[in-house]
Amino acid sequence: ALPILTGGASGKNSGNLLQRINSFSVTPLNPENVLLLSPPEIETRLVDASKAMSTRSMIRFEYRKADGDKAEVRQVNPMGLSAWRSEWYLVGEDIDRGDIRVFRLNRILSDISIDRKRETFDIPPDFKVSDYLIMLRKRMYRAMVHIRRECGDSLLVRFSENEESADQNANDKGDWREKHLLFSDIDEATSNLARFGSDVVVVSPDELKEALKGVFKKIEESHV
């Protein structure tokens, strides 16, 4: 169940929330030592998202990105919940975008609507919420890359330093997005970036460039 540490006047409300979430027999991943201080609307969204996870039902809600001017309707298969510094996050498959995305609950501007259909998606047994929340991973190996605009969203969600990693920024040029990524080490960086071939260009560090050159050289030699 959710390992939540409560304190102060919020303890009673937090305990009630925990009991309600656990009643759905789901086990969302949540980091240890979380102090839950959530307003009622966040608690309602937590319960609704947990209920949808337990029934494997799609949800709909209006969501405004950090740099967005207006909310957009998102259709999501909810796969996990986690918290960081008293903020709650939903990780799920964004159906319209065909990729795993992260949503901060306080940026959901509407009620969460749960589809009546059940068992419409599966959560893989090896799925880990922490793989998609950069703040839960101890990654210190930094790389600057250019990623072709129509590629690499899954890479950005997992490794970008910025929470909403697929968004445009001032350094983007033409068909390329400039991003800073965080990995555990050079091996993790190399293996994940190599999968994208020429759709990802490493700007720095130089040692990562050389490591990728080595990978591609081995591939070339194996086809001689």
N, CA and C atoms as a LAMMPS dump frame, in Angstrom:
ITEM: TIMESTEP
0
ITEM: NUMBER OF ATOMS
672
ITEM: BOX BOUNDS ff ff ff
-5.0000000000000000e+02 5.0000000000000000e+02
-5.0000000000000000e+02 5.0000000000000000e+02
-5.0000000000000000e+02 5.0000000000000000e+02
ITEM: ATOMS id mol type element x y z
1 1 1 N 0.839 -1.184 0
2 1 2 C 0 0 0
3 1 3 C 0.876 1.235 0
4 2 1 N 0.241 2.416 0.009
5 2 2 C 0.978 3.657 -0.054
6 2 3 C 1.722 3.938 1.237
7 3 1 N 3.042 3.992 1.225
8 3 2 C 3.784 4.327 2.432
9 3 3 C 3.788 5.831 2.645
10 4 1 N 2.871 6.36 3.414
11 4 2 C 2.747 7.793 3.623
12 4 3 C 3.024 8.125 5.08
13 5 1 N 3.842 9.135 5.304
14 5 2 C 4.058 9.642 6.65
15 5 3 C 3.265 10.928 6.787
16 6 1 N 2.425 11.014 7.788
17 6 2 C 1.612 12.204 7.978
18 6 3 C 2.085 12.953 9.202
19 7 1 N 1.686 14.2 9.265
20 7 2 C 2.099 14.991 10.419
21 7 3 C 1.192 16.169 10.623
22 8 1 N 1.213 16.738 11.813
23 8 2 C 0.429 17.922 12.096
24 8 3 C -1.056 17.668 11.999
25 9 1 N -1.791 18.728 11.682
26 9 2 C -3.247 18.652 11.619
27 9 3 C -3.726 17.851 10.437
28 10 1 N -2.824 17.566 9.463
29 10 2 C -3.243 16.851 8.259
30 10 3 C -3.314 15.345 8.482
31 11 1 N -2.864 14.854 9.61
32 11 2 C -2.766 13.414 9.813
33 11 3 C -4.061 12.678 9.643
34 12 1 N -5.145 13.195 10.222
35 12 2 C -6.435 12.508 10.153
36 12 3 C -6.934 12.44 8.721
37 13 1 N -6.881 13.574 7.994
38 13 2 C -7.346 13.596 6.614
39 13 3 C -6.498 12.687 5.738
40 14 1 N -5.185 12.68 5.982
41 14 2 C -4.3 11.837 5.191
42 14 3 C -4.594 10.37 5.429
43 15 1 N -4.87 10.014 6.684
44 15 2 C -5.206 8.628 6.98
45 15 3 C -6.479 8.196 6.303
46 16 1 N -7.481 9.095 6.275
47 16 2 C -8.729 8.771 5.585
48 16 3 C -8.492 8.576 4.098
49 17 1 N -7.653 9.417 3.509
50 17 2 C -7.344 9.278 2.086
51 17 3 C -6.663 7.96 1.806
52 18 1 N -5.689 7.618 2.637
53 18 2 C -4.981 6.356 2.467
54 18 3 C -5.951 5.182 2.531
55 19 1 N -6.876 5.236 3.469
56 19 2 C -7.85 4.155 3.609
57 19 3 C -8.723 4.052 2.369
58 20 1 N -9.134 5.198 1.813
59 20 2 C -9.985 5.196 0.623
60 20 3 C -9.239 4.638 -0.585
61 21 1 N -7.966 5.043 -0.747
62 21 2 C -7.184 4.541 -1.871
63 21 3 C -6.959 3.043 -1.752
64 22 1 N -6.63 2.593 -0.55
65 22 2 C -6.377 1.168 -0.351
66 22 3 C -7.627 0.32 -0.558
67 23 1 N -8.81 0.925 -0.415
68 23 2 C -10.043 0.167 -0.598
69 23 3 C -10.206 -0.324 -2.022
70 24 1 N -9.443 0.278 -2.962
71 24 2 C -9.539 -0.145 -4.351
72 24 3 C -8.542 -1.254 -4.681
73 25 1 N -7.796 -1.695 -3.688
74 25 2 C -6.865 -2.818 -3.845
75 25 3 C -5.84 -2.57 -4.941
76 26 1 N -5.312 -1.367 -4.992
77 26 2 C -4.221 -1.061 -5.912
78 26 3 C -3.005 -0.693 -5.08
79 27 1 N -1.849 -0.765 -5.704
80 27 2 C -0.62 -0.431 -4.994
81 27 3 C 0.196 0.53 -5.839
82 28 1 N -0.217 1.808 -5.906
83 28 2 C 0.572 2.773 -6.665
84 28 3 C 1.923 2.964 -6.008
85 29 1 N 2.95 3.097 -6.827
86 29 2 C 4.278 3.316 -6.278
87 29 3 C 4.371 4.727 -5.712
88 30 1 N 4.948 4.844 -4.561
89 30 2 C 5.082 6.138 -3.92
90 30 3 C 6.395 6.139 -3.147
91 31 1 N 7.215 7.204 -3.267
92 31 2 C 8.482 7.224 -2.54
93 31 3 C 8.241 7.256 -1.041
94 32 1 N 9.236 6.828 -0.29
95 32 2 C 9.106 6.807 1.157
96 32 3 C 9.205 8.218 1.732
97 33 1 N 8.721 8.344 2.962
98 33 2 C 8.826 9.596 3.718
99 33 3 C 8.127 10.767 3.032
100 34 1 N 6.905 10.536 2.56
101 34 2 C 6.129 11.589 1.929
102 34 3 C 5.24 12.26 2.966
103 35 1 N 5.276 13.55 3.017
104 35 2 C 4.359 14.294 3.866
105 35 3 C 3.196 14.74 2.997
106 36 1 N 2.019 14.19 3.24
107 36 2 C 0.862 14.458 2.399
108 36 3 C 0.111 15.67 2.927
109 37 1 N 0.107 16.743 2.161
110 37 2 C -0.624 17.955 2.512
111 37 3 C -1.412 18.378 1.277
112 38 1 N -2.475 17.666 0.96
113 38 2 C -3.197 17.879 -0.277
114 38 3 C -4.571 18.475 -0.017
115 39 1 N -4.98 19.466 -0.822
116 39 2 C -6.329 20.012 -0.704
117 39 3 C -7.363 18.98 -1.143
118 40 1 N -8.627 19.202 -0.821
119 40 2 C -9.665 18.209 -1.122
120 40 3 C -9.744 17.804 -2.59
121 41 1 N -9.567 18.769 -3.514
122 41 2 C -9.671 18.412 -4.933
123 41 3 C -8.572 17.454 -5.361
124 42 1 N -7.373 17.588 -4.76
125 42 2 C -6.287 16.663 -5.077
126 42 3 C -6.608 15.278 -4.523
127 43 1 N -7.146 15.231 -3.313
128 43 2 C -7.516 13.947 -2.723
129 43 3 C -8.563 13.243 -3.584
130 44 1 N -9.52 14.011 -4.118
131 44 2 C -10.544 13.423 -4.982
132 44 3 C -9.924 12.852 -6.238
133 45 1 N -8.968 13.561 -6.827
134 45 2 C -8.313 13.074 -8.042
135 45 3 C -7.473 11.832 -7.755
136 46 1 N -6.847 11.802 -6.585
137 46 2 C -6.08 10.617 -6.21
138 46 3 C -6.982 9.389 -6.127
139 47 1 N -8.11 9.553 -5.484
140 47 2 C -9.036 8.432 -5.334
141 47 3 C -9.58 8.007 -6.691
142 48 1 N -9.961 8.972 -7.532
143 48 2 C -10.51 8.637 -8.853
144 48 3 C -9.467 7.929 -9.718
145 49 1 N -8.233 8.43 -9.703
146 49 2 C -7.184 7.801 -10.508
147 49 3 C -6.889 6.394 -10.005
148 50 1 N -6.873 6.213 -8.687
149 50 2 C -6.628 4.887 -8.118
150 50 3 C -7.754 3.922 -8.467
151 51 1 N -8.969 4.412 -8.426
152 51 2 C -10.113 3.569 -8.789
153 51 3 C -10.018 3.13 -10.241
154 52 1 N -9.643 4.06 -11.137
155 52 2 C -9.512 3.725 -12.552
156 52 3 C -8.382 2.732 -12.787
157 53 1 N -7.293 2.859 -12.008
158 53 2 C -6.209 1.883 -12.127
159 53 3 C -6.672 0.499 -11.713
160 54 1 N -7.461 0.435 -10.664
161 54 2 C -7.9 -0.867 -10.159
162 54 3 C -8.829 -1.565 -11.133
163 55 1 N -9.602 -0.788 -11.909
164 55 2 C -10.532 -1.384 -12.878
165 55 3 C -9.959 -1.39 -14.289
166 56 1 N -8.729 -0.826 -14.439
167 56 2 C -8.09 -0.715 -15.76
168 56 3 C -9.022 0.018 -16.719
169 57 1 N -9.496 1.186 -16.275
170 57 2 C -10.407 2.003 -17.067
171 57 3 C -9.727 3.295 -17.505
172 58 1 N -10.012 3.736 -18.718
173 58 2 C -9.483 4.996 -19.222
174 58 3 C -10.117 6.164 -18.467
175 59 1 N -9.364 7.248 -18.332
176 59 2 C -9.891 8.462 -17.706
177 59 3 C -9.731 9.651 -18.65
178 60 1 N -10.562 10.668 -18.437
179 60 2 C -10.488 11.917 -19.202
180 60 3 C -10.457 13.083 -18.225
181 61 1 N -9.693 14.116 -18.591
182 61 2 C -9.642 15.308 -17.757
183 61 3 C -9.057 16.453 -18.564
184 62 1 N -9.266 17.661 -18.061
185 62 2 C -8.678 18.848 -18.675
186 62 3 C -7.367 19.151 -17.971
187 63 1 N -6.31 19.338 -18.765
188 63 2 C -4.974 19.499 -18.192
189 63 3 C -4.279 20.699 -18.823
190 64 1 N -3.66 21.51 -17.976
191 64 2 C -2.885 22.649 -18.473
192 64 3 C -1.413 22.437 -18.164
193 65 1 N -0.594 22.452 -19.19
194 65 2 C 0.838 22.282 -19.009
195 65 3 C 1.437 23.508 -18.31
196 66 1 N 2.652 23.33 -17.825
197 66 2 C 3.293 24.381 -17.039
198 66 3 C 3.387 25.687 -17.817
199 67 1 N 3.642 25.604 -19.123
200 67 2 C 3.778 26.81 -19.934
201 67 3 C 2.582 27.007 -20.858
202 68 1 N 1.48 26.315 -20.57
203 68 2 C 0.316 26.397 -21.442
204 68 3 C -0.611 27.547 -21.065
205 69 1 N -1.294 28.088 -22.073
206 69 2 C -2.24 29.175 -21.849
207 69 3 C -3.639 28.655 -21.551
208 70 1 N -3.94 27.465 -22.043
209 70 2 C -5.276 26.915 -21.826
210 70 3 C -5.181 25.41 -21.621
211 71 1 N -6.245 24.867 -21.058
212 71 2 C -6.282 23.434 -20.781
213 71 3 C -6.659 22.648 -22.026
214 72 1 N -6.187 21.405 -22.087
215 72 2 C -6.523 20.491 -23.168
216 72 3 C -7.142 19.243 -22.567
217 73 1 N -8.075 18.642 -23.29
218 73 2 C -8.663 17.392 -22.838
219 73 3 C -7.676 16.259 -23.106
220 74 1 N -7.38 15.485 -22.09
221 74 2 C -6.448 14.359 -22.228
222 74 3 C -7.188 13.07 -21.906
223 75 1 N -6.92 12.046 -22.695
224 75 2 C -7.451 10.709 -22.466
225 75 3 C -6.283 9.808 -22.092
226 76 1 N -6.355 9.205 -20.919
227 76 2 C -5.183 8.538 -20.345
228 76 3 C -5.572 7.188 -19.758
229 77 1 N -4.711 6.201 -19.989
230 77 2 C -4.788 4.934 -19.254
231 77 3 C -3.884 5.065 -18.028
232 78 1 N -4.442 5.221 -16.835
233 78 2 C -3.617 5.47 -15.646
234 78 3 C -2.829 4.235 -15.232
235 79 1 N -1.53 4.413 -15
236 79 2 C -0.665 3.285 -14.703
237 79 3 C 0.041 3.379 -13.359
238 80 1 N 0.117 4.57 -12.783
239 80 2 C 0.785 4.691 -11.493
240 80 3 C 0.661 6.086 -10.917
241 81 1 N 0.794 6.187 -9.602
242 81 2 C 0.783 7.455 -8.882
243 81 3 C 2.02 7.55 -8.016
244 82 1 N 2.539 8.756 -7.885
245 82 2 C 3.655 8.954 -6.977
246 82 3 C 3.647 10.399 -6.502
247 83 1 N 4.449 10.695 -5.508
248 83 2 C 4.484 12.037 -4.939
249 83 3 C 5.913 12.492 -4.757
250 84 1 N 6.1 13.802 -4.818
251 84 2 C 7.407 14.398 -4.595
252 84 3 C 7.211 15.773 -3.978
253 85 1 N 7.749 15.957 -2.759
254 85 2 C 7.658 17.228 -2.057
255 85 3 C 6.215 17.731 -2.001
256 86 1 N 5.327 16.831 -1.603
257 86 2 C 3.905 17.123 -1.384
258 86 3 C 3.125 17.383 -2.666
259 87 1 N 3.737 17.151 -3.83
260 87 2 C 3.012 17.237 -5.103
261 87 3 C 2.799 15.827 -5.633
262 88 1 N 1.591 15.545 -6.111
263 88 2 C 1.259 14.226 -6.629
264 88 3 C 1.327 14.205 -8.147
265 89 1 N 1.766 13.071 -8.676
266 89 2 C 1.927 12.905 -10.117
267 89 3 C 1.245 11.615 -10.578
268 90 1 N 0.6 11.71 -11.727
269 90 2 C -0.006 10.559 -12.38
270 90 3 C 0.83 10.201 -13.594
271 91 1 N 1.189 8.931 -13.722
272 91 2 C 1.901 8.434 -14.891
273 91 3 C 0.956 7.523 -15.654
274 92 1 N 0.801 7.779 -16.945
275 92 2 C -0.117 6.95 -17.716
276 92 3 C 0.112 7.065 -19.205
277 93 1 N -0.557 6.21 -19.939
278 93 2 C -0.466 6.218 -21.402
279 93 3 C -1.426 7.267 -21.957
280 94 1 N -0.858 8.294 -22.575
281 94 2 C -1.671 9.311 -23.227
282 94 3 C -2.146 8.727 -24.552
283 95 1 N -3.433 8.424 -24.652
284 95 2 C -3.96 7.686 -25.801
285 95 3 C -3.804 8.469 -27.094
286 96 1 N -4.09 9.759 -27.071
287 96 2 C -4.016 10.558 -28.292
288 96 3 C -2.583 10.749 -28.77
289 97 1 N -1.636 10.755 -27.835
290 97 2 C -0.235 10.965 -28.208
291 97 3 C 0.534 9.658 -28.343
292 98 1 N -0.077 8.56 -27.928
293 98 2 C 0.537 7.256 -28.093
294 98 3 C 1.831 7.082 -27.332
295 99 1 N 1.892 7.64 -26.123
296 99 2 C 3.142 7.573 -25.366
297 99 3 C 2.832 7.706 -23.876
298 100 1 N 3.798 7.313 -23.051
299 100 2 C 3.677 7.469 -21.606
300 100 3 C 3.981 8.921 -21.244
301 101 1 N 3.095 9.526 -20.463
302 101 2 C 3.284 10.91 -20.051
303 101 3 C 3.085 11.051 -18.539
304 102 1 N 3.594 12.149 -18.004
305 102 2 C 3.484 12.44 -16.575
306 102 3 C 2.596 13.667 -16.398
307 103 1 N 1.643 13.582 -15.464
308 103 2 C 0.71 14.682 -15.212
309 103 3 C 0.741 15.05 -13.727
310 104 1 N 0.943 16.324 -13.454
311 104 2 C 0.891 16.774 -12.067
312 104 3 C -0.564 17.041 -11.702
313 105 1 N -1.001 16.475 -10.59
314 105 2 C -2.419 16.503 -10.277
315 105 3 C -2.967 17.906 -10.08
316 106 1 N -2.157 18.829 -9.597
317 106 2 C -2.69 20.178 -9.389
318 106 3 C -2.796 20.97 -10.684
319 107 1 N -2.417 20.357 -11.808
320 107 2 C -2.623 20.988 -13.111
321 107 3 C -3.816 20.383 -13.855
322 108 1 N -4.479 19.437 -13.211
323 108 2 C -5.739 18.932 -13.748
324 108 3 C -6.827 19.903 -13.308
325 109 1 N -7.524 20.508 -14.269
326 109 2 C -8.448 21.591 -13.968
327 109 3 C -9.904 21.164 -13.942
328 110 1 N -10.162 19.893 -14.147
329 110 2 C -11.537 19.408 -14.16
330 110 3 C -11.645 18.166 -13.287
331 111 1 N -12.866 17.69 -13.115
332 111 2 C -13.051 16.393 -12.486
333 111 3 C -12.476 15.321 -13.404
334 112 1 N -12.056 14.221 -12.82
335 112 2 C -11.589 13.078 -13.613
336 112 3 C -12.796 12.208 -13.946
337 113 1 N -13.03 12.03 -15.24
338 113 2 C -14.133 11.184 -15.7
339 113 3 C -13.601 9.781 -15.967
340 114 1 N -14.2 8.784 -15.346
341 114 2 C -13.758 7.388 -15.505
342 114 3 C -14.661 6.687 -16.505
343 115 1 N -14.059 6.116 -17.535
344 115 2 C -14.834 5.395 -18.548
345 115 3 C -15.514 4.173 -17.928
346 116 1 N -16.688 3.848 -18.426
347 116 2 C -17.437 2.724 -17.867
348 116 3 C -16.82 1.373 -18.233
349 117 1 N -16.1 1.319 -19.345
350 117 2 C -15.501 0.055 -19.759
351 117 3 C -14.358 -0.318 -18.831
352 118 1 N -14.262 -1.59 -18.493
353 118 2 C -13.216 -2.08 -17.609
354 118 3 C -12.258 -2.999 -18.347
355 119 1 N -11.094 -3.194 -17.769
356 119 2 C -10.071 -4.082 -18.333
357 119 3 C -9.758 -3.723 -19.784
358 120 1 N -9.565 -2.428 -20.038
359 120 2 C -9.283 -1.968 -21.402
360 120 3 C -7.79 -1.806 -21.679
361 121 1 N -6.95 -1.988 -20.662
362 121 2 C -5.504 -1.912 -20.861
363 121 3 C -4.813 -2.726 -19.777
364 122 1 N -3.555 -3.033 -20.012
365 122 2 C -2.744 -3.781 -19.052
366 122 3 C -1.607 -2.902 -18.537
367 123 1 N -1.235 -3.108 -17.304
368 123 2 C -0.04 -2.481 -16.745
369 123 3 C 1.041 -3.555 -16.697
370 124 1 N 2.113 -3.411 -17.477
371 124 2 C 3.148 -4.447 -17.506
372 124 3 C 3.69 -4.738 -16.102
373 125 1 N 3.993 -5.993 -15.809
374 125 2 C 4.486 -6.342 -14.462
375 125 3 C 5.797 -5.661 -14.101
376 126 1 N 6.584 -5.264 -15.113
377 126 2 C 7.859 -4.606 -14.832
378 126 3 C 7.76 -3.081 -14.905
379 127 1 N 6.536 -2.563 -15.007
380 127 2 C 6.352 -1.117 -15.083
381 127 3 C 6.73 -0.459 -13.762
382 128 1 N 7.523 0.605 -13.839
383 128 2 C 7.95 1.34 -12.646
384 128 3 C 7.693 2.822 -12.845
385 129 1 N 6.925 3.388 -11.945
386 129 2 C 6.65 4.815 -12.007
387 129 3 C 7.947 5.614 -11.956
388 130 1 N 8.893 5.161 -11.16
389 130 2 C 10.144 5.895 -10.971
390 130 3 C 10.943 6.041 -12.259
391 131 1 N 10.69 5.166 -13.242
392 131 2 C 11.385 5.29 -14.522
393 131 3 C 10.968 6.545 -15.272
394 132 1 N 9.824 7.104 -14.925
395 132 2 C 9.289 8.248 -15.661
396 132 3 C 9.288 9.536 -14.855
397 133 1 N 9.731 9.488 -13.612
398 133 2 C 9.802 10.681 -12.785
399 133 3 C 11.261 10.982 -12.477
400 134 1 N 11.778 12.003 -13.108
401 134 2 C 13.199 12.298 -12.999
402 134 3 C 13.592 12.598 -11.559
403 135 1 N 12.662 13.182 -10.756
404 135 2 C 13.01 13.561 -9.394
405 135 3 C 13.182 12.356 -8.478
406 136 1 N 12.735 11.161 -8.913
407 136 2 C 12.863 9.959 -8.088
408 136 3 C 14.098 9.135 -8.444
409 137 1 N 14.857 9.602 -9.417
410 137 2 C 16.005 8.828 -9.857
411 137 3 C 17.294 9.563 -9.501
412 138 1 N 18.272 8.84 -9.063
413 138 2 C 19.562 9.429 -8.742
414 138 3 C 20.433 9.373 -9.986
415 139 1 N 20.237 10.349 -10.849
416 139 2 C 20.99 10.39 -12.099
417 139 3 C 21.844 11.646 -12.117
418 140 1 N 23.122 11.453 -12.363
419 140 2 C 24.056 12.563 -12.304
420 140 3 C 24.824 12.758 -13.604
421 141 1 N 24.633 11.835 -14.586
422 141 2 C 25.382 11.954 -15.846
423 141 3 C 24.559 12.796 -16.809
424 142 1 N 25.036 13.981 -17.109
425 142 2 C 24.281 14.947 -17.906
426 142 3 C 24.773 14.969 -19.349
427 143 1 N 23.823 15.028 -20.266
428 143 2 C 24.163 15.111 -21.684
429 143 3 C 23.278 16.152 -22.364
430 144 1 N 23.858 16.921 -23.271
431 144 2 C 23.072 17.828 -24.105
432 144 3 C 22.931 17.185 -25.482
433 145 1 N 21.701 17.127 -25.974
434 145 2 C 21.449 16.463 -27.253
435 145 3 C 20.503 17.297 -28.097
436 146 1 N 20.546 17.045 -29.407
437 146 2 C 19.545 17.558 -30.335
438 146 3 C 18.717 16.359 -30.792
439 147 1 N 17.402 16.476 -30.662
440 147 2 C 16.502 15.378 -30.994
441 147 3 C 15.558 15.838 -32.096
442 148 1 N 15.444 15.031 -33.135
443 148 2 C 14.528 15.367 -34.217
444 148 3 C 13.11 15.507 -33.659
445 149 1 N 12.405 16.529 -34.094
446 149 2 C 11.162 16.931 -33.46
447 149 3 C 10.123 15.827 -33.385
448 150 1 N 10.002 15.018 -34.431
449 150 2 C 8.954 14.002 -34.441
450 150 3 C 9.38 12.71 -33.747
451 151 1 N 10.539 12.715 -33.126
452 151 2 C 11.065 11.49 -32.508
453 151 3 C 11.424 11.735 -31.034
454 152 1 N 11.519 10.64 -30.312
455 152 2 C 12.166 10.675 -29.009
456 152 3 C 11.356 11.151 -27.825
457 153 1 N 10.028 11.236 -27.939
458 153 2 C 9.251 11.697 -26.782
459 153 3 C 9.391 10.761 -25.584
460 154 1 N 9.441 9.457 -25.848
461 154 2 C 9.597 8.502 -24.746
462 154 3 C 10.945 8.687 -24.052
463 155 1 N 11.97 9.005 -24.817
464 155 2 C 13.291 9.288 -24.253
465 155 3 C 13.238 10.527 -23.363
466 156 1 N 12.538 11.549 -23.829
467 156 2 C 12.448 12.79 -23.07
468 156 3 C 11.675 12.613 -21.773
469 157 1 N 10.593 11.857 -21.828
470 157 2 C 9.791 11.644 -20.624
471 157 3 C 10.621 10.963 -19.54
472 158 1 N 11.468 10.037 -19.942
473 158 2 C 12.245 9.274 -18.962
474 158 3 C 13.471 10.014 -18.448
475 159 1 N 14.13 10.816 -19.31
476 159 2 C 15.445 11.317 -18.936
477 159 3 C 15.617 12.83 -18.963
478 160 1 N 14.607 13.574 -19.386
479 160 2 C 14.77 15.02 -19.445
480 160 3 C 14.875 15.615 -18.048
481 161 1 N 15.656 16.682 -17.927
482 161 2 C 15.749 17.408 -16.659
483 161 3 C 14.472 18.179 -16.38
484 162 1 N 13.722 18.478 -17.422
485 162 2 C 12.491 19.242 -17.26
486 162 3 C 11.322 18.302 -17.135
487 163 1 N 10.361 18.671 -16.296
488 163 2 C 9.222 17.792 -16.012
489 163 3 C 8.417 17.483 -17.259
490 164 1 N 8.075 18.51 -18.074
491 164 2 C 7.274 18.29 -19.265
492 164 3 C 8.202 18.391 -20.449
493 165 1 N 8.826 17.286 -20.749
494 165 2 C 10.026 17.266 -21.556
495 165 3 C 9.818 17.429 -23.042
496 166 1 N 8.61 17.197 -23.546
497 166 2 C 8.406 17.249 -24.983
498 166 3 C 8.08 18.65 -25.476
499 167 1 N 7.994 19.625 -24.586
500 167 2 C 7.608 20.971 -24.972
501 167 3 C 8.744 21.687 -25.692
502 168 1 N 8.362 22.705 -26.463
503 168 2 C 9.341 23.481 -27.206
504 168 3 C 10.03 24.484 -26.294
505 169 1 N 11.299 24.788 -26.57
506 169 2 C 11.964 25.856 -25.829
507 169 3 C 12.706 26.77 -26.793
508 170 1 N 13.292 27.829 -26.251
509 170 2 C 13.884 28.879 -27.087
510 170 3 C 15.077 28.393 -27.888
511 171 1 N 15.718 27.31 -27.462
512 171 2 C 16.911 26.82 -28.159
513 171 3 C 16.599 25.854 -29.294
514 172 1 N 15.331 25.502 -29.49
515 172 2 C 14.961 24.613 -30.584
516 172 3 C 15.201 25.308 -31.919
517 173 1 N 15.675 24.523 -32.889
518 173 2 C 15.968 25.08 -34.212
519 173 3 C 15.385 24.172 -35.28
520 174 1 N 14.432 24.718 -36.032
521 174 2 C 13.863 23.964 -37.139
522 174 3 C 13.245 22.657 -36.69
523 175 1 N 13.747 21.569 -37.261
524 175 2 C 13.22 20.238 -36.961
525 175 3 C 13.864 19.613 -35.734
526 176 1 N 14.705 20.359 -35.026
527 176 2 C 15.453 19.779 -33.911
528 176 3 C 15.104 20.466 -32.589
529 177 1 N 15.038 19.644 -31.531
530 177 2 C 14.834 20.149 -30.171
531 177 3 C 16.135 19.974 -29.386
532 178 1 N 16.525 21 -28.664
533 178 2 C 17.72 20.904 -27.822
534 178 3 C 17.287 20.568 -26.399
535 179 1 N 17.834 19.473 -25.848
536 179 2 C 17.424 19.024 -24.528
537 179 3 C 18.628 18.636 -23.679
538 180 1 N 18.484 18.828 -22.38
539 180 2 C 19.454 18.328 -21.41
540 180 3 C 18.868 17.08 -20.771
541 181 1 N 19.603 15.988 -20.83
542 181 2 C 19.148 14.715 -20.299
543 181 3 C 20.034 14.279 -19.136
544 182 1 N 19.436 13.533 -18.206
545 182 2 C 20.166 13.003 -17.059
546 182 3 C 20.097 11.483 -17.06
547 183 1 N 21.259 10.847 -16.966
548 183 2 C 21.355 9.392 -16.924
549 183 3 C 22.135 8.981 -15.671
550 184 1 N 22.056 7.685 -15.371
551 184 2 C 22.825 7.177 -14.231
552 184 3 C 24.315 7.214 -14.52
553 185 1 N 24.673 6.867 -15.752
554 185 2 C 26.079 6.818 -16.135
555 185 3 C 26.174 6.818 -17.647
556 186 1 N 27.396 6.768 -18.173
557 186 2 C 27.604 6.821 -19.614
558 186 3 C 27.039 5.581 -20.31
559 187 1 N 27.04 4.444 -19.645
560 187 2 C 26.497 3.228 -20.254
561 187 3 C 24.995 3.343 -20.485
562 188 1 N 24.28 3.871 -19.487
563 188 2 C 22.838 4.053 -19.661
564 188 3 C 22.556 5.069 -20.761
565 189 1 N 23.355 6.124 -20.817
566 189 2 C 23.182 7.133 -21.856
567 189 3 C 23.421 6.54 -23.238
568 190 1 N 24.493 5.788 -23.375
569 190 2 C 24.842 5.21 -24.669
570 190 3 C 23.778 4.242 -25.171
571 191 1 N 23.341 3.345 -24.313
572 191 2 C 22.379 2.321 -24.741
573 191 3 C 21.035 2.934 -25.129
574 192 1 N 20.613 3.967 -24.417
575 192 2 C 19.316 4.577 -24.714
576 192 3 C 19.369 5.51 -25.917
577 193 1 N 20.461 6.227 -26.097
578 193 2 C 20.562 7.143 -27.224
579 193 3 C 20.827 6.408 -28.536
580 194 1 N 21.547 5.302 -28.47
581 194 2 C 21.886 4.554 -29.691
582 194 3 C 20.645 4.043 -30.4
583 195 1 N 19.587 3.786 -29.655
584 195 2 C 18.353 3.255 -30.251
585 195 3 C 17.732 4.223 -31.248
586 196 1 N 18.073 5.508 -31.142
587 196 2 C 17.442 6.501 -32.001
588 196 3 C 18.276 6.853 -33.229
589 197 1 N 19.454 6.236 -33.353
590 197 2 C 20.258 6.429 -34.557
591 197 3 C 20.517 7.889 -34.861
592 198 1 N 20.276 8.275 -36.126
593 198 2 C 20.551 9.642 -36.565
594 198 3 C 19.491 10.642 -36.123
595 199 1 N 18.466 10.18 -35.424
596 199 2 C 17.432 11.096 -34.938
597 199 3 C 17.859 11.817 -33.663
598 200 1 N 18.987 11.401 -33.083
599 200 2 C 19.545 12.058 -31.899
600 200 3 C 21.014 12.381 -32.164
601 201 1 N 21.391 13.626 -31.917
602 201 2 C 22.783 14.056 -32.088
603 201 3 C 23.285 14.578 -30.746
604 202 1 N 24.368 14.004 -30.259
605 202 2 C 24.938 14.42 -28.983
606 202 3 C 25.775 15.677 -29.183
607 203 1 N 25.509 16.689 -28.375
608 203 2 C 26.293 17.925 -28.399
609 203 3 C 27.444 17.829 -27.401
610 204 1 N 27.145 17.298 -26.229
611 204 2 C 28.158 17.091 -25.2
612 204 3 C 27.646 16.037 -24.221
613 205 1 N 28.573 15.357 -23.504
614 205 2 C 30.03 15.506 -23.485
615 205 3 C 30.683 14.731 -24.642
616 206 1 N 31.942 15.019 -24.883
617 206 2 C 32.666 14.387 -25.98
618 206 3 C 32.818 12.88 -25.783
619 207 1 N 32.97 12.442 -24.523
620 207 2 C 33.157 11.014 -24.284
621 207 3 C 31.921 10.216 -24.691
622 208 1 N 30.753 10.832 -24.572
623 208 2 C 29.527 10.164 -24.985
624 208 3 C 29.455 10.077 -26.505
625 209 1 N 29.929 11.116 -27.186
626 209 2 C 30.011 11.062 -28.649
627 209 3 C 30.869 9.883 -29.092
628 210 1 N 32.023 9.734 -28.453
629 210 2 C 32.939 8.655 -28.815
630 210 3 C 32.325 7.285 -28.509
631 211 1 N 31.609 7.187 -27.392
632 211 2 C 30.978 5.917 -27.04
633 211 3 C 29.945 5.516 -28.085
634 212 1 N 29.163 6.476 -28.556
635 212 2 C 28.157 6.186 -29.58
636 212 3 C 28.812 5.84 -30.906
637 213 1 N 29.893 6.522 -31.24
638 213 2 C 30.624 6.172 -32.456
639 213 3 C 31.082 4.722 -32.403
640 214 1 N 31.529 4.292 -31.224
641 214 2 C 31.965 2.911 -31.058
642 214 3 C 30.838 1.924 -31.278
643 215 1 N 29.643 2.255 -30.762
644 215 2 C 28.479 1.38 -30.948
645 215 3 C 28.142 1.253 -32.423
646 216 1 N 28.085 2.38 -33.118
647 216 2 C 27.707 2.358 -34.53
648 216 3 C 28.79 1.7 -35.394
649 217 1 N 30.05 1.825 -34.976
650 217 2 C 31.129 1.173 -35.717
651 217 3 C 30.986 -0.35 -35.612
652 218 1 N 30.657 -0.847 -34.431
653 218 2 C 30.449 -2.294 -34.256
654 218 3 C 29.279 -2.785 -35.104
655 219 1 N 28.224 -1.983 -35.165
656 219 2 C 27.073 -2.36 -35.994
657 219 3 C 27.471 -2.421 -37.458
658 220 1 N 28.241 -1.418 -37.901
659 220 2 C 28.694 -1.394 -39.284
660 220 3 C 29.57 -2.607 -39.593
661 221 1 N 30.493 -2.913 -38.692
662 221 2 C 31.398 -4.041 -38.922
663 221 3 C 30.673 -5.378 -38.953
664 222 1 N 29.575 -5.463 -38.194
665 222 2 C 28.833 -6.722 -38.16
666 222 3 C 28.056 -6.988 -39.439
667 223 1 N 27.925 -5.951 -40.29
668 223 2 C 27.187 -6.097 -41.544
669 223 3 C 28.105 -6.147 -42.761
670 224 1 N 29.399 -6.254 -42.527
671 224 2 C 30.353 -6.333 -43.652
672 224 3 C 30.345 -7.737 -44.232
